Amino acid sequence: MSDVTERLNSVRVPELDEILGEVLPVLDNGFVRLIDYMGCDDSIVQAARVSYGKGTKTISDDRGLIRYLLRHRHTTPFEMCEVKLHVRVPMDIWRQWIRHRTANVNEYSTRYSIAIDTARTTQPGEWRLQSDINKQGSEGGVELETGQQLTRRETETQALMKEVYEERIDLGVAREQARKDLPLSTYTEAYWKIDLHNLLHFLALRMDEKAQLEIREYAKTIGNSIVKKWVPLAWEAFMDYRFGAMMLSSDEIEILSLINSGQIEKANEILLKTGFTSEDGAGVKPTLEGRELALKLERLGLEIPWEADNS
């Protein structure tokens, strides 16, 4: 490392500067806005080469180095990049968002200020049914007539709670108490600053199809409209090795090997023994872990052993 003083300039990404401060709409009244950022793909490479020194010289280009780092879970260099966002999000979705305790957050306060006068509304065709197999998820939608009834009742409820809140404020009730019956559909705003390593973890979870649709819309906006422009090489590696990849346990690898060699009966024995399937009077059925394995097998174009055994 040189001991000569070096004049440095702040890293700028022209494609990102073009959307700095721009409101990126999400849902009906939500948004994401890029406020500031630090670093870029070059910052990841620079940090890695300072850390690993000569050990990284065998990787000939920046893209290869970034892909190597992400592939082998060398995450520290990605922490050299940070982004600050201004978001408007419904409170129920914000509750999920704030569970990621890896960011610096400053949220709009309804103790100091009047609550934001907008709430997330649901169109008749947007009401979803509870999933039978995923306790925290949804699957399919309600009939349109039922959806119209639900939307009408939602509109009435939101109007009533807005009226009650405003009445309390007009009567001089403290804001910290007047707010207590506001619905979770009420929008809140926050500044959210996070490093790239933790942001990619957030996106891996919240862009996934198993995440709630509403927070998935925010995650996709952040990923596709901001991160992809900010660190295109890191984004490519993330999509290849994290988001678009699949994780296999040691049991799953053994089962795949048996399927690939045509040992279906042996594969079913292992599945039953390891809890991927269960057996009762109705036959062999997959557990939750088994259903997840089935999705992996379908993606790989491989036979699902218990289906072959039951046929």
VENRA-V91933 format. One record per backbone hydrogen bond with DSSP energy under -0.5 kcal/mol. CO is the residue of the C=O (numbers start at 1). NH is the residue of the N-H. E is the energy in kcal/mol with one decimal. If there is no record, write none. Layout:
# VENRA-V91933
<<CO,NH,E> <CO,NH,E>>
This chain:
# VENRA-V91933
<<12,14,-0.5> <13,16,-1.2> <13,17,-2.4> <14,18,-1.5> <16,19,-1.3> <17,20,-0.9> <19,22,-2.1> <19,34,-0.5> <22,24,-0.6> <22,34,-0.6> <23,25,-0.7> <24,32,-1.7> <26,30,-1.6> <30,26,-2.2> <31,88,-2.4> <32,24,-2.4> <33,35,-0.6> <33,86,-3.0> <34,21,-2.7> <36,84,-3.0> <38,82,-1.9> <40,43,-0.7> <40,44,-1.3> <41,45,-1.9> <42,46,-2.8> <43,47,-2.3> <44,48,-2.2> <45,49,-2.4> <46,50,-1.9> <47,51,-2.0> <48,52,-3.3> <49,53,-1.5> <52,55,-1.8> <53,56,-1.7> <54,57,-1.5> <56,59,-1.6> <58,60,-0.7> <61,65,-2.1> <62,66,-2.7> <63,67,-2.4> <64,68,-2.1> <65,69,-2.8> <66,70,-2.3> <67,71,-2.5> <68,72,-2.2> <69,74,-3.0> <70,73,-1.0> <73,75,-1.3> <75,78,-1.3> <75,79,-0.6> <76,79,-1.8> <77,80,-1.3> <78,81,-1.1> <78,196,-0.8> <78,197,-0.5> <81,196,-2.5> <82,38,-2.9> <83,194,-2.2> <84,35,-2.8> <84,36,-1.5> <85,87,-0.5> <85,192,-3.0> <86,33,-2.3> <87,190,-2.0> <88,31,-1.5> <89,188,-2.6> <90,93,-0.5> <90,94,-2.5> <91,95,-1.7> <92,96,-0.8> <93,97,-2.3> <94,98,-3.0> <96,99,-1.0> <97,100,-1.8> <99,101,-1.3> <100,102,-0.7> <103,105,-0.5> <104,193,-2.8> <106,191,-2.5> <108,110,-0.6> <109,113,-2.0> <116,118,-1.9> <118,187,-2.3> <123,126,-2.6> <124,127,-0.6> <127,142,-1.7> <129,139,-2.7> <133,135,-0.5> <134,137,-1.9> <137,131,-2.1> <140,129,-1.9> <143,147,-2.6> <144,148,-2.4> <145,149,-1.6> <146,150,-2.5> <147,151,-2.5> <148,152,-2.0> <149,153,-2.3> <150,154,-2.2> <151,155,-2.5> <152,156,-2.1> <153,157,-2.5> <154,158,-2.8> <155,159,-2.1> <156,160,-2.3> <157,161,-2.6> <158,162,-1.9> <159,163,-2.1> <160,164,-2.6> <161,165,-2.3> <162,166,-2.6> <163,167,-2.2> <164,168,-2.1> <165,169,-2.2> <166,170,-2.6> <167,171,-1.6> <168,173,-2.5> <169,172,-1.6> <174,177,-1.4> <174,178,-2.9> <175,179,-1.5> <177,180,-1.4> <178,181,-0.5> <179,182,-2.3> <183,186,-1.9> <184,92,-1.9> <185,120,-3.0> <186,91,-2.3> <188,89,-2.5> <189,108,-3.5> <190,87,-2.7> <191,106,-1.9> <192,85,-2.7> <193,104,-3.0> <194,83,-2.2> <195,199,-2.2> <196,200,-2.6> <197,201,-1.4> <198,202,-2.2> <199,203,-2.6> <200,204,-2.3> <201,205,-1.7> <202,206,-2.8> <203,207,-2.3> <208,211,-2.0> <212,216,-2.1> <213,217,-1.6> <214,218,-1.2> <215,219,-2.4> <216,220,-2.6> <217,221,-1.7> <218,222,-2.6> <219,223,-2.9> <220,224,-2.8> <221,225,-2.0> <222,226,-1.2> <222,227,-2.5> <223,228,-2.3> <226,229,-0.5> <226,230,-2.3> <227,231,-2.7> <230,41,-0.5> <231,235,-2.8> <232,236,-2.1> <233,237,-2.1> <234,238,-2.6> <235,239,-2.6> <236,240,-1.9> <237,241,-3.2> <238,242,-2.0> <238,243,-2.4> <239,244,-1.8> <242,245,-0.5> <249,253,-2.3> <250,254,-1.9> <251,255,-2.4> <252,256,-2.8> <253,257,-2.2> <254,258,-2.0> <255,259,-2.5> <256,260,-2.7> <257,261,-1.4> <258,263,-2.7> <259,262,-1.6> <262,264,-1.5> <263,267,-2.2> <264,268,-2.4> <265,269,-1.6> <266,270,-2.0> <267,271,-2.4> <268,272,-2.1> <269,273,-2.3> <270,274,-2.5> <271,275,-0.6> <271,276,-2.0> <271,277,-1.4> <272,275,-0.6> <276,287,-2.4> <278,285,-2.9> <280,283,-1.7> <283,280,-2.0> <285,278,-2.9> <287,291,-2.6> <288,292,-2.0> <289,293,-1.9> <290,294,-2.3> <291,295,-1.5> <292,296,-1.4> <293,297,-2.5> <294,298,-2.6> <295,299,-2.0> <296,300,-1.7> <297,301,-0.6> <297,302,-2.9> <298,301,-1.0> <303,305,-0.8> <304,307,-0.9> <304,308,-1.7> <305,309,-2.3> <306,310,-1.4> <307,311,-1.0>>
